[in-house]
Amino acid sequence: MFAKCFTPSIVILSLLLSINGHAKSLAATKAELDNYQAQLISTQAELTAYSEQLKTTEQELEQAANAPSPEKDIYDAAKAEVLKVKAEVAQDPSKDGELNNAQFKLTLAERKYKKSNQQLEQLDEQKQALEQKIATGTARIASLQNMISKHEQLIDKLATQQAVNESSRLEKQRQELTRLKAENERLRALQQAEQQAATKAAALAQQQVQQAVAVAQAAVPTAVASVVPATTDRSQREPVTFLSNPADIAAEQARQKAAATSADGSQVGDLKTLTIRIPDQLTRSLKLRALGGNQYQGDSKVTFGEARFSLDDYRWEAEIPKEHKYKRMEFLLDLSDSENPYMVFYVKADQ
């Protein structure tokens, strides 16, 4: 069997379709970065809106706080008293108790003042809520900026690693292609050598057949050779032929021996069954033994008449001469060309 050359297409396709782990990580990291940047833009917009609302609320709160009322007058007086006592405590620490008392009165006055002004209380709560949202948004922005910075650094690192991996992958692919080309050349050379060897073997077998025919013809007594025609070419015969000419018989025996000798011998000893059917006669099954090179040989006693031969999927017909009835016949089968099988039979000499 000849060595088969192959192309590296499948290996190349496998290399091109392989997924790099770093490439996947890089894509995922970029997607996360885009998400963080979108969150940052949204949070910054919210923080701007909260700052504008806080500015408006503080203005409204200042207007409400400056609106005249008895509670406001008491509240203002309490604040002024605290400032006055603080100044006195700075000069005389013994008045610290008076400062505590003044601050307590200020707290009470502030509560009454805010309680008496519902709008002021609502605005104050609204201001505190906005300040809390601004603080939360500011912290969120700081966290997002930190994550964005880390992802940008990671993307730079992964991009560098991906470039290194891609370079390595291309180099491995180049090396694999080089190896495959070398292997292809080796197989092509081996195939050519096998073809040349097969051609030489066929020529040698043909030469051996020709030599065997020449030897067989030379071995026939001169008297017989003078009346026996030259060996008939196979193309002039039927697929199954009865032979009576000693030269033809010797030529076919030599031909089969040469063909079997030149083969590898892997089939030697295998058996095929040749079935012989003749009307009004018992059907006979004959075992043909493989000699090598798809050459088979066997012998059996047979009767006479129009015989139908069958072996595997092959079917032939041939006449068995009446004058040779019940004699042992030798059958030589050539299946080297499965499209054109060829078989001869003749009276076996040693009987």
RODO-500783 format. One record per residue (C-alpha): residue number from 0; z, x, y; residue in three letters. Coordinates in steps of 0.25 Angstrom, whole numbers, padded with zeros to 4 digits, always signed. Layout:
BEGIN
(NUM,(Z,X,Y),"Ala"),
...
END
This chain:
BEGIN
(0,(+0000,+0000,+0000),"Met"),
(1,(-0004,+0005,+0013),"Phe"),
(2,(+0007,+0008,+0024),"Ala"),
(3,(+0006,-0002,+0035),"Lys"),
(4,(+0006,+0002,+0050),"Cys"),
(5,(+0014,-0007,+0060),"Phe"),
(6,(+0015,-0009,+0075),"Thr"),
(7,(+0028,-0008,+0083),"Pro"),
(8,(+0026,-0021,+0089),"Ser"),
(9,(+0038,-0028,+0083),"Ile"),
(10,(+0048,-0017,+0086),"Val"),
(11,(+0042,-0016,+0101),"Ile"),
(12,(+0044,-0031,+0102),"Leu"),
(13,(+0058,-0030,+0097),"Ser"),
(14,(+0062,-0019,+0107),"Leu"),
(15,(+0056,-0027,+0119),"Leu"),
(16,(+0064,-0040,+0115),"Leu"),
(17,(+0077,-0033,+0113),"Ser"),
(18,(+0088,-0038,+0123),"Ile"),
(19,(+0096,-0028,+0131),"Asn"),
(20,(+0111,-0031,+0132),"Gly"),
(21,(+0112,-0025,+0145),"His"),
(22,(+0100,-0033,+0150),"Ala"),
(23,(+0108,-0046,+0146),"Lys"),
(24,(+0121,-0041,+0153),"Ser"),
(25,(+0113,-0038,+0166),"Leu"),
(26,(+0106,-0051,+0166),"Ala"),
(27,(+0120,-0058,+0164),"Ala"),
(28,(+0127,-0050,+0175),"Thr"),
(29,(+0116,-0053,+0185),"Lys"),
(30,(+0117,-0068,+0182),"Ala"),
(31,(+0132,-0067,+0184),"Glu"),
(32,(+0130,-0059,+0197),"Leu"),
(33,(+0121,-0070,+0202),"Asp"),
(34,(+0131,-0080,+0199),"Asn"),
(35,(+0142,-0073,+0206),"Tyr"),
(36,(+0133,-0071,+0218),"Gln"),
(37,(+0130,-0086,+0219),"Ala"),
(38,(+0145,-0089,+0218),"Gln"),
(39,(+0148,-0079,+0229),"Leu"),
(40,(+0137,-0086,+0238),"Ile"),
(41,(+0143,-0099,+0235),"Ser"),
(42,(+0158,-0095,+0237),"Thr"),
(43,(+0154,-0088,+0251),"Gln"),
(44,(+0147,-0101,+0255),"Ala"),
(45,(+0160,-0109,+0252),"Glu"),
(46,(+0169,-0099,+0259),"Leu"),
(47,(+0160,-0100,+0271),"Thr"),
(48,(+0161,-0115,+0271),"Ala"),
(49,(+0177,-0115,+0269),"Tyr"),
(50,(+0178,-0105,+0281),"Ser"),
(51,(+0170,-0115,+0290),"Glu"),
(52,(+0179,-0126,+0285),"Gln"),
(53,(+0192,-0118,+0287),"Leu"),
(54,(+0187,-0115,+0301),"Lys"),
(55,(+0185,-0129,+0304),"Thr"),
(56,(+0198,-0133,+0298),"Thr"),
(57,(+0206,-0123,+0306),"Glu"),
(58,(+0199,-0128,+0319),"Gln"),
(59,(+0203,-0142,+0316),"Glu"),
(60,(+0217,-0138,+0312),"Leu"),
(61,(+0219,-0131,+0325),"Glu"),
(62,(+0215,-0143,+0333),"Gln"),
(63,(+0224,-0152,+0324),"Ala"),
(64,(+0236,-0142,+0326),"Ala"),
(65,(+0234,-0142,+0341),"Asn"),
(66,(+0234,-0157,+0343),"Ala"),
(67,(+0247,-0161,+0351),"Pro"),
(68,(+0258,-0169,+0343),"Ser"),
(69,(+0274,-0169,+0344),"Pro"),
(70,(+0274,-0162,+0330),"Glu"),
(71,(+0265,-0151,+0336),"Lys"),
(72,(+0274,-0149,+0347),"Asp"),
(73,(+0286,-0147,+0338),"Ile"),
(74,(+0278,-0138,+0329),"Tyr"),
(75,(+0274,-0129,+0341),"Asp"),
(76,(+0288,-0129,+0346),"Ala"),
(77,(+0293,-0124,+0332),"Ala"),
(78,(+0282,-0113,+0332),"Lys"),
(79,(+0286,-0109,+0346),"Ala"),
(80,(+0301,-0109,+0342),"Glu"),
(81,(+0298,-0100,+0330),"Val"),
(82,(+0291,-0090,+0338),"Leu"),
(83,(+0302,-0090,+0348),"Lys"),
(84,(+0313,-0087,+0338),"Val"),
(85,(+0305,-0077,+0331),"Lys"),
(86,(+0305,-0069,+0344),"Ala"),
(87,(+0320,-0071,+0346),"Glu"),
(88,(+0322,-0066,+0331),"Val"),
(89,(+0314,-0054,+0334),"Ala"),
(90,(+0325,-0050,+0345),"Gln"),
(91,(+0337,-0056,+0338),"Asp"),
(92,(+0336,-0057,+0322),"Pro"),
(93,(+0348,-0065,+0322),"Ser"),
(94,(+0340,-0077,+0326),"Lys"),
(95,(+0332,-0077,+0313),"Asp"),
(96,(+0339,-0089,+0308),"Gly"),
(97,(+0333,-0097,+0320),"Glu"),
(98,(+0319,-0092,+0317),"Leu"),
(99,(+0320,-0098,+0303),"Asn"),
(100,(+0325,-0111,+0309),"Asn"),
(101,(+0313,-0111,+0319),"Ala"),
(102,(+0303,-0108,+0308),"Gln"),
(103,(+0309,-0119,+0299),"Phe"),
(104,(+0307,-0129,+0311),"Lys"),
(105,(+0293,-0124,+0313),"Leu"),
(106,(+0290,-0127,+0298),"Thr"),
(107,(+0295,-0141,+0300),"Leu"),
(108,(+0288,-0143,+0313),"Ala"),
(109,(+0275,-0138,+0306),"Glu"),
(110,(+0276,-0148,+0295),"Arg"),
(111,(+0279,-0160,+0304),"Lys"),
(112,(+0267,-0156,+0313),"Tyr"),
(113,(+0258,-0155,+0301),"Lys"),
(114,(+0263,-0167,+0295),"Lys"),
(115,(+0261,-0175,+0308),"Ser"),
(116,(+0247,-0170,+0309),"Asn"),
(117,(+0239,-0174,+0296),"Gln"),
(118,(+0226,-0168,+0300),"Gln"),
(119,(+0233,-0155,+0303),"Leu"),
(120,(+0239,-0155,+0289),"Glu"),
(121,(+0225,-0158,+0282),"Gln"),
(122,(+0218,-0147,+0290),"Leu"),
(123,(+0229,-0137,+0287),"Asp"),
(124,(+0227,-0141,+0272),"Glu"),
(125,(+0212,-0140,+0273),"Gln"),
(126,(+0213,-0126,+0280),"Lys"),
(127,(+0222,-0121,+0268),"Gln"),
(128,(+0212,-0126,+0258),"Ala"),
(129,(+0201,-0120,+0265),"Leu"),
(130,(+0208,-0107,+0266),"Glu"),
(131,(+0211,-0107,+0251),"Gln"),
(132,(+0196,-0110,+0248),"Lys"),
(133,(+0192,-0098,+0257),"Ile"),
(134,(+0203,-0089,+0250),"Ala"),
(135,(+0197,-0093,+0236),"Thr"),
(136,(+0183,-0091,+0241),"Gly"),
(137,(+0186,-0078,+0247),"Thr"),
(138,(+0192,-0073,+0234),"Ala"),
(139,(+0180,-0079,+0226),"Arg"),
(140,(+0170,-0072,+0235),"Ile"),
(141,(+0178,-0059,+0233),"Ala"),
(142,(+0178,-0061,+0217),"Ser"),
(143,(+0163,-0064,+0217),"Leu"),
(144,(+0160,-0052,+0225),"Gln"),
(145,(+0167,-0043,+0216),"Asn"),
(146,(+0160,-0049,+0204),"Met"),
(147,(+0147,-0048,+0211),"Ile"),
(148,(+0150,-0033,+0214),"Ser"),
(149,(+0154,-0031,+0199),"Lys"),
(150,(+0141,-0038,+0194),"His"),
(151,(+0132,-0030,+0203),"Glu"),
(152,(+0138,-0017,+0198),"Gln"),
(153,(+0137,-0022,+0183),"Leu"),
(154,(+0122,-0026,+0186),"Ile"),
(155,(+0119,-0012,+0191),"Asp"),
(156,(+0126,-0006,+0178),"Lys"),
(157,(+0118,-0015,+0169),"Leu"),
(158,(+0105,-0013,+0176),"Ala"),
(159,(+0107,+0002,+0174),"Thr"),
(160,(+0110,+0000,+0159),"Gln"),
(161,(+0099,-0009,+0157),"Gln"),
(162,(+0089,+0001,+0163),"Ala"),
(163,(+0095,+0012,+0154),"Val"),
(164,(+0094,+0002,+0142),"Asn"),
(165,(+0080,-0001,+0145),"Glu"),
(166,(+0076,+0013,+0146),"Ser"),
(167,(+0082,+0016,+0132),"Ser"),
(168,(+0075,+0004,+0126),"Arg"),
(169,(+0062,+0008,+0131),"Leu"),
(170,(+0064,+0022,+0125),"Glu"),
(171,(+0068,+0016,+0112),"Lys"),
(172,(+0056,+0007,+0112),"Gln"),
(173,(+0047,+0019,+0115),"Arg"),
(174,(+0053,+0027,+0104),"Gln"),
(175,(+0051,+0015,+0094),"Glu"),
(176,(+0037,+0014,+0098),"Leu"),
(177,(+0035,+0029,+0096),"Thr"),
(178,(+0041,+0028,+0082),"Arg"),
(179,(+0033,+0016,+0078),"Leu"),
(180,(+0020,+0022,+0082),"Lys"),
(181,(+0023,+0035,+0074),"Ala"),
(182,(+0027,+0026,+0062),"Glu"),
(183,(+0014,+0018,+0064),"Asn"),
(184,(+0006,+0031,+0064),"Glu"),
(185,(+0013,+0036,+0051),"Arg"),
(186,(+0010,+0023,+0044),"Leu"),
(187,(-0004,+0023,+0048),"Arg"),
(188,(-0006,+0037,+0043),"Ala"),
(189,(+0001,+0033,+0030),"Leu"),
(190,(-0008,+0021,+0029),"Gln"),
(191,(-0021,+0029,+0031),"Gln"),
(192,(-0016,+0039,+0020),"Ala"),
(193,(-0013,+0028,+0010),"Glu"),
(194,(-0027,+0022,+0013),"Gln"),
(195,(-0033,+0036,+0011),"Gln"),
(196,(-0025,+0038,-0002),"Ala"),
(197,(-0030,+0024,-0007),"Ala"),
(198,(-0044,+0027,-0004),"Thr"),
(199,(-0043,+0040,-0012),"Lys"),
(200,(-0037,+0033,-0023),"Ala"),
(201,(-0048,+0023,-0024),"Ala"),
(202,(-0058,+0033,-0023),"Ala"),
(203,(-0051,+0041,-0034),"Leu"),
(204,(-0050,+0029,-0043),"Ala"),
(205,(-0065,+0026,-0041),"Gln"),
(206,(-0068,+0040,-0045),"Gln"),
(207,(-0060,+0039,-0057),"Gln"),
(208,(-0067,+0026,-0062),"Val"),
(209,(-0080,+0033,-0060),"Gln"),
(210,(-0076,+0045,-0068),"Gln"),
(211,(-0070,+0036,-0079),"Ala"),
(212,(-0083,+0028,-0080),"Val"),
(213,(-0091,+0041,-0081),"Ala"),
(214,(-0082,+0046,-0092),"Val"),
(215,(-0083,+0033,-0099),"Ala"),
(216,(-0098,+0033,-0098),"Gln"),
(217,(-0099,+0047,-0103),"Ala"),
(218,(-0090,+0044,-0115),"Ala"),
(219,(-0099,+0033,-0120),"Val"),
(220,(-0108,+0039,-0131),"Pro"),
(221,(-0122,+0042,-0127),"Thr"),
(222,(-0128,+0032,-0136),"Ala"),
(223,(-0119,+0021,-0131),"Val"),
(224,(-0121,+0025,-0117),"Ala"),
(225,(-0136,+0024,-0119),"Ser"),
(226,(-0136,+0009,-0122),"Val"),
(227,(-0124,+0005,-0113),"Val"),
(228,(-0127,+0001,-0099),"Pro"),
(229,(-0119,+0008,-0087),"Ala"),
(230,(-0105,+0002,-0084),"Thr"),
(231,(-0107,-0011,-0076),"Thr"),
(232,(-0101,-0011,-0062),"Asp"),
(233,(-0090,-0021,-0060),"Arg"),
(234,(-0097,-0029,-0050),"Ser"),
(235,(-0108,-0033,-0060),"Gln"),
(236,(-0097,-0039,-0070),"Arg"),
(237,(-0089,-0052,-0070),"Glu"),
(238,(-0074,-0051,-0066),"Pro"),
(239,(-0071,-0051,-0082),"Val"),
(240,(-0080,-0044,-0091),"Thr"),
(241,(-0081,-0040,-0106),"Phe"),
(242,(-0085,-0026,-0108),"Leu"),
(243,(-0092,-0020,-0120),"Ser"),
(244,(-0098,-0008,-0114),"Asn"),
(245,(-0090,+0004,-0118),"Pro"),
(246,(-0093,+0011,-0104),"Ala"),
(247,(-0089,-0001,-0096),"Asp"),
(248,(-0076,-0002,-0104),"Ile"),
(249,(-0073,+0013,-0102),"Ala"),
(250,(-0077,+0011,-0087),"Ala"),
(251,(-0067,-0001,-0085),"Glu"),
(252,(-0056,+0007,-0092),"Gln"),
(253,(-0058,+0019,-0084),"Ala"),
(254,(-0059,+0011,-0071),"Arg"),
(255,(-0046,+0003,-0074),"Gln"),
(256,(-0039,+0016,-0078),"Lys"),
(257,(-0043,+0023,-0065),"Ala"),
(258,(-0039,+0011,-0057),"Ala"),
(259,(-0025,+0010,-0064),"Ala"),
(260,(-0023,+0025,-0063),"Thr"),
(261,(-0025,+0025,-0048),"Ser"),
(262,(-0015,+0014,-0045),"Ala"),
(263,(+0000,+0016,-0042),"Asp"),
(264,(+0004,+0009,-0055),"Gly"),
(265,(+0013,-0001,-0049),"Ser"),
(266,(+0008,-0012,-0058),"Gln"),
(267,(+0007,-0005,-0071),"Val"),
(268,(+0012,-0013,-0082),"Gly"),
(269,(+0011,-0027,-0075),"Asp"),
(270,(+0005,-0038,-0084),"Leu"),
(271,(-0005,-0048,-0081),"Lys"),
(272,(-0009,-0060,-0090),"Thr"),
(273,(-0024,-0062,-0093),"Leu"),
(274,(-0026,-0076,-0099),"Thr"),
(275,(-0039,-0078,-0108),"Ile"),
(276,(-0044,-0092,-0111),"Arg"),
(277,(-0055,-0095,-0121),"Ile"),
(278,(-0059,-0109,-0124),"Pro"),
(279,(-0054,-0114,-0138),"Asp"),
(280,(-0046,-0101,-0139),"Gln"),
(281,(-0032,-0097,-0137),"Leu"),
(282,(-0029,-0092,-0123),"Thr"),
(283,(-0024,-0078,-0123),"Arg"),
(284,(-0015,-0071,-0112),"Ser"),
(285,(-0017,-0056,-0111),"Leu"),
(286,(-0007,-0046,-0104),"Lys"),
(287,(-0014,-0036,-0095),"Leu"),
(288,(-0006,-0024,-0091),"Arg"),
(289,(-0007,-0018,-0077),"Ala"),
(290,(-0012,-0003,-0077),"Leu"),
(291,(-0011,-0001,-0062),"Gly"),
(292,(-0020,-0003,-0051),"Gly"),
(293,(-0022,-0018,-0054),"Asn"),
(294,(-0028,-0014,-0068),"Gln"),
(295,(-0024,-0022,-0080),"Tyr"),
(296,(-0027,-0020,-0095),"Gln"),
(297,(-0024,-0028,-0108),"Gly"),
(298,(-0030,-0032,-0121),"Asp"),
(299,(-0030,-0043,-0131),"Ser"),
(300,(-0038,-0050,-0142),"Lys"),
(301,(-0047,-0061,-0137),"Val"),
(302,(-0057,-0071,-0143),"Thr"),
(303,(-0071,-0074,-0138),"Phe"),
(304,(-0077,-0084,-0128),"Gly"),
(305,(-0078,-0088,-0114),"Glu"),
(306,(-0064,-0083,-0109),"Ala"),
(307,(-0057,-0087,-0096),"Arg"),
(308,(-0047,-0076,-0091),"Phe"),
(309,(-0036,-0079,-0081),"Ser"),
(310,(-0026,-0069,-0074),"Leu"),
(311,(-0017,-0073,-0063),"Asp"),
(312,(-0027,-0080,-0053),"Asp"),
(313,(-0040,-0074,-0059),"Tyr"),
(314,(-0049,-0082,-0068),"Arg"),
(315,(-0061,-0076,-0076),"Trp"),
(316,(-0071,-0079,-0087),"Glu"),
(317,(-0078,-0070,-0097),"Ala"),
(318,(-0084,-0070,-0111),"Glu"),
(319,(-0077,-0063,-0123),"Ile"),
(320,(-0088,-0059,-0132),"Pro"),
(321,(-0087,-0066,-0146),"Lys"),
(322,(-0090,-0053,-0153),"Glu"),
(323,(-0077,-0048,-0148),"His"),
(324,(-0068,-0060,-0152),"Lys"),
(325,(-0054,-0057,-0156),"Tyr"),
(326,(-0055,-0042,-0152),"Lys"),
(327,(-0045,-0036,-0143),"Arg"),
(328,(-0050,-0035,-0128),"Met"),
(329,(-0045,-0026,-0117),"Glu"),
(330,(-0045,-0032,-0103),"Phe"),
(331,(-0045,-0023,-0090),"Leu"),
(332,(-0042,-0031,-0077),"Leu"),
(333,(-0044,-0025,-0063),"Asp"),
(334,(-0036,-0032,-0052),"Leu"),
(335,(-0037,-0021,-0042),"Ser"),
(336,(-0046,-0031,-0034),"Asp"),
(337,(-0039,-0044,-0034),"Ser"),
(338,(-0051,-0051,-0028),"Glu"),
(339,(-0061,-0046,-0039),"Asn"),
(340,(-0053,-0044,-0052),"Pro"),
(341,(-0060,-0038,-0064),"Tyr"),
(342,(-0058,-0038,-0079),"Met"),
(343,(-0065,-0032,-0091),"Val"),
(344,(-0062,-0034,-0106),"Phe"),
(345,(-0068,-0027,-0118),"Tyr"),
(346,(-0065,-0025,-0133),"Val"),
(347,(-0053,-0015,-0134),"Lys"),
(348,(-0058,-0002,-0141),"Ala"),
(349,(-0046,+0001,-0150),"Asp"),
(350,(-0047,-0011,-0160),"Gln"),
END
